[in-house]
């Protein structure tokens, strides 16, 4: 009734896909290759980058960049994650940047999440900051320069200093630190001729 039926030239059967998977495929075209899988007994050290989908069931010590990413129940990623869509069922220590983020009930995420759409299942563990962005995959805007006050000027000594009255007065000047926030300086007494 609501589906678009088209006839196959050879068999005459309806070939239009129906269901949520077909609708998702229309919204986001993916490469036709099979997803890359990091199995449970594999540890990867370094950056993973793919234009397709990745499923991680093992351990990754480094950053992950992909179109789609599924982090399995026993998986662990120690690094930053960047993808179009991320489903986290395992453990992530690092930031997550994605258009769509799903934190499943078995996940443990420690890090910041920058997202366009965000969903959390009951029981998920998330420690960090979560922030919406219209384009979370774009490079971050350059940070504004910090305002720093100029250091306080160091007081200059008079051109001709009078001879010290007593050695005790001079020794108290030598041991007393400056408290103006400028670089500390020590003064030594002038020798009288």
C-alpha positions, 0 to 999 in steps of 0.5 A: 500500500505505501511501498514503491513496487517495481517489477524485475525485468526477468522474474516479475517480482517486486524488488523495492526494499522495505523496512528501516534498514532500507530507509537508512541506506537511502539517507546515508550512502555507504561504500559497497565493501564489507565492514572491517572487523577487529576481532576480540583477540586482536590488539591494534596500536596506532591510528585506524582510518577507513572510508567504510564501516569498522566493527571493533571487538578487540583493543585499539590503542590509538585514534579511529576514523571511519564512516560507521563504527560499532564498538563491541561489548568486550572492545576497548578503545584508548584514543579519539573516535571520529565517525558519521555514526557510532554505536558504543557497547564497549569501553572508550577512553577518549573523545567521540565526534560523530553525527549520530552517537548511541551509547548502549546499556553495556558501554563505559565512556570516559571522555567528551562527546561532540554530536549532532544526534545523541541517544543513551540507553538505560544502564550506560556509563558516561563520564565527560561533557556532551555538546551538540554541534551542527557539524561535529566532524568539521575541524574545530574553529581556531581558539581565540588568543588568550589575554595575558596581562603584561608583566609588572615592571621591575622597580629600578634602583636609584642612580646613586644609592646611599651607603647602608646605615648598618649591615642588619638593614642590608641583610634583611633586604637581601633575604626578602622575596619580591611579591609583585608577581614579577620575576624575583631578584636578589640584591647584594650589598654594595661594598663601601670603599 
